[in-house]
Amino acid sequence: MKPSFFDYTKEALAARITPSFRAKQIYNWLYVRYAQSVDEMANLPKPMREALANEYDMMPLRILKREYSSDGTIKYLFALRDDKTIETVLLRMKEEQIDCNGTRTQHAKYTVCVSTQVGCKVGCSFCLTAKGGFVRDLSAGEIVAQVVAIKKDNDIAPERRLNIVYMGMGEPLDNLSALSDAITIFADPEGLAISPKRQTVSTSGLSTKIDALGKLDTGVHIAISLHAVDDALRTELIPMNKAYNIASIIDAVRRFPIDARKRVMFEYLVIKDKNDDIASAKKLVKLLAGIKAKVNLIFFNPYEGSPYERPSVESVKAFADYLIAHGLLATIRESKGIDISAACGQLREKEMQTL
C-alpha cells in the first residue's frame, strides 16, 4: 500500500520531495484547497504530478455512512484503505448568527471528535468500541484525514478553525507516535492551522504515557477519563486501572505541563447507582485537591445490551452543585447526538451487524 500525503508533517514531506519547496505547495492543496487528486495541483510540473501520483495516495479514507442529529451533530463512519472502519463526530457547538440586515455576526463553531485506533485495547465495560477488540493503530494521516474529509463534506471554509478532541475510538496515548505527528500536522500554520491550544487529548489514564506526552511539550490540553473515585469501581469500568491506578494517574497529572491559564479536564461519566451519589462527589473533591481542575460530568449514553443506565438529571445536578460548592469548577456536558448512534462505537457496531 502506498503512503498517503496526509501521513507527513510538512518538514517530513519536504525531506522526501525534490525540490523541497514543493512540500509547501502540496500542503496548500491538501489542507486549504481540499484537493482530491494530484492532477488538481496545477502549480506542480506535469512530470512531477505523474511521479507523485505513482508514489503516493491522497485521501486514506472514504465516507461510508452519516447519521444526522436534530441538534446538528453528524456522526461519520469512515472506511479505511484496508476496509476497516472508524467513527468520527462533528459537533456544532455554536450556531451561525445572522442579523436583520443579513450580515453574519457569528460564525458557526465546531468541534471534531477523532479516532486514533481501529478498536481499542483498554476494554472499558461501558464502551461499545471495546466489544470489537483492538485491530490496529491509525497512521497520522488517517487521524488528520478525518478532519479534512469532514471540513470538505460540510463546506467549512479553510480559514474556519475547529477544535479537535482525540476522544473517539481508541486510546490516543497508546498510539503516541502517530498522535504526536497528527498534532503537528493539524497545527501547521500553512495547513489546517489548528493550534495545539485547540487540541485536547483524552486518555483513560496511561500514567507513563501521560508523562511521555508531557515531555514532548506539544502544548495540547489533556483530559482524563476518570469516571470513578476508588480503584474498585474504576477497575470494573476500566480494567486497565489494575496497571494504572488512580494514584498513579493523579501523580502524572501533577507533573504534566499545563498552561497557567488553563485547567486539567477530568471526564466523569455519570452512571445510575454506580457513581452518581454525593459520597462519590465528596471523594472527588478530596482526590483533586490542589489540582487546577475542571470536572466535566457526562450522562451515560445507553445502548442495547449495556448493563449500565442513564442517571437522572436531578442526581447529576446535585453532584455538580456539591463540587461547585466545595471549590471545584464543574460543568454538565450537554448530551449531543442522543437521537442517533451517540455512544462511541455504536454506529460501527450497527454497520457491522448488517454486513
Buried (B, 14 or more C-beta within 10 A) or exposed (E): EEBBBBBBBBEBBBEEBEEEEBBBBBBBBBBBEBBEEBEEBEEBEEEBBEBBBEEBBBBBBEBBBBBEBEBBBBBBBBBBBEEBBBBBBBBBEEEEEEEEEEEEEEBBBBBBBBBBBBBBBBBBEBBBBBBBEBBBBBBBBBBBBBBBBBBBBEEBEBEEBBBBBBBBBBBBBBBBEBBBBBBBBBBBEEBBBBBBBBBBBBBBBBBEBBBBBBEBEBEBBBBBBBBBBEEEBBBBBBBBBEEBBBEBBBEBBEEBEBEEEEBBBBBBBBBBEBBBBEEBBBBBBEBBEEBEBBBBBBBBBBBEEBEBEBBEEEBBEBBBEBBEEBEBEBBBBEBBBBEBBBBBBBBBBBBEEEE
